[in-house]
Amino acid sequence: MSSGVTDLDVLARAAADGDRDALDRLLVAVRPDVLRMSARFLPNREDAEEACQDTLLAVARGITRFDGRSAFRTWLHRVAANRARSTYAALRRRFEAEAHHEPMPELPDPRRTSVVAGTRLDLLDALDAIGPELAESVALRDVLGLPYREIAVLLDLPEGTVKSRIHQGRRQLRGRLTETGA
């Protein structure tokens, strides 16, 4: 085994090749990390749990698409970031439907939302507004902390393009978050 290959990479490759036992072991092994990643996006524990379950399901369904170009953990970060953002969008739609199409409050109610949670909600709204191309790069770098090189491999883009997208995304986010007072 090469120095860069982890037990997770070995399990992921076996799972991608159809080994159900390897998939089960992989999902159990990554669940705590997926929950932590989800919680970086979603402030409410139940929402993070929902995103975690969605991520694990997406991994189980999509493991055959893991091609080993990047480390499994890098691929997992991308899936987790996308599922957390999708979970937030679904929760927001559900809230608006239950509130009889009344929009969500512009600013979180400080009596019911921590400052950190309010900031994350503002960030998720802003990420949604800048579009998936920029949002994915920014989320992978600034929320999940992936290095530029890993993001470039993961997104199959030159590293310079990734840096440019992150710069553009940050600039747009800064403008949107300043507008909302976050």
N, C-alpha and C positions, 0 to 999 in steps of 0.2 A: 504494500500500500504506500502511495507517495505521501510526502509530508503534508500536502495540501488537502488530502482527501480525509474526510471525517467519517465517523460511524453513521452520521445522518446521511451523508452522500451515498454511502454503501447501501443503506436501507432504502433511500429514495430510488436509486438505480434498480434495485431488486423489485421494489414496488412498481416502478414504471414498466418493468418487464413482466408484470402480472402476478407477483408473489403477494398473495393476500395477507399472509402472516407478517411479512415485512411492512406492508402498508399499515396494518393494525399497530405494530410496534412503533412505526414512525409517527403516527398520529398521537399516540400516548406520549411519546418523547417530546414532541414539539408543542403540545397543548399549553404548558405553562408560559412558554415564550410567546405564543400567539395571543394568549390572554393579556400579557404585558404590552405587546405591540398594540392590541386593540384598545387598551386603556389609555394609551398615549393620545389616541384620537377621540375617544368617547369617555366623557367624565363620569357617567353613571355606570355603576358596576353591572347592572342587568343589561344595559346596552352593550357594554364591552363583552359580556358573556355571549350575547346574541351574535355580535360580530365574530367572536372567536369560533362559535359553532358554524357560522356561515363560511369562515375561512377553512376550517377543517373539512367541511363538506366539499368546498371548492378544490382543496388539495386532493381529496379522495377521488373526486370525479376527473380532475385534470392532471393527475400524476403522470399519465402517459405522455403529456406534453412537456414534461421536464426532460430537457435534452442534455443536461450536464455541461452546457457552455459556461454556466456560472455555478458557484457553490449552491447546494440545495438551500441553505439558509438565506442566501441572496434572493433566490426565486421565491422563497416563502415570504420574505419581506414584501415583495411586490404584491403577492396575492393578498396578504394581510392588509396592506395599505388600501388596496382597491376595495376589498370587502368591507373594511371599516367605513370608508367613504360611502359605499353603496348602502350599508346598514343605516348610516346617519340620514341619507336621502330618503330611505324607506320610512324611517321613524318620523321624519319631518312631514312626509306626505300623509302618514297615518294620523299624526296630530292634527294637521290641517283639515282632514276629512272628518275627524271626530269633533273638531271645533266648528263644524258647519261652515267650512271654507273660510273661516276667519284666519288671517295671516298670523304667523307666530309673532310674538312681541319682538320689536326691533332690538331691544337690549334685554338680556336676561334679568329676571327679578333677583336683586341681590339678597333678598330675604330667603329665597329658596335655592339659590345657585351660588356655589363658591366662585371666587374671582377666577381661579384656575379653570373651572368648568365653563364659565362664561367666555373666557378667552378662547378655549378650545372650540366652543360652538361658533364663535365669530370666525375663527380660522377655518372651520369646516365650510361655513357658508361662503367665505371668501375663496377657498379652494374650488368650490363648486362653480363659482362665478367666473373664474379665470379659464376654465375649460380643462379637459382631461390631459391634453398634451403637456401643458405647463404644470398643472396640479400634481401629476404623477411624479415628475422629476423633483419638484419642491418637497413633496411629502416623503419621498424616499431619502432625500438628503437631510432636510431640516427636522422632520418628525422622527424618522427611524434611524437617522445618522449613518446612512451608507456612504462609502467613499465614492467620489466621482467615477473612478475607474469601474467599480462594480455596477454602478447605475448604467454606465455606457454599455457594458457587456449585456446587462439584463434587458435594456431597451433596444439593443442592436443599433446603437448610434455612436458616432465619433464622440470622444470625450469633450471636444470643444463645443459640439452641439448641446451636449448635456449641460455644460457650464453656462452656455448662452440661455438655454431654457430656464435654468434655475435663476439666473440673473433677472431675466424678463419676468418670471413668475413672482420673484420676491418684490420687484418694483411694483407690479400690479397689486400684489397682496398688501404691500405697505399703503398704497393709495386707498384700497378698499377698507382696510382696518382703521385708517385714519378717519375716513368718512363716518364710520360707525362709532368712533370714540373708544375702540378697543385698545 
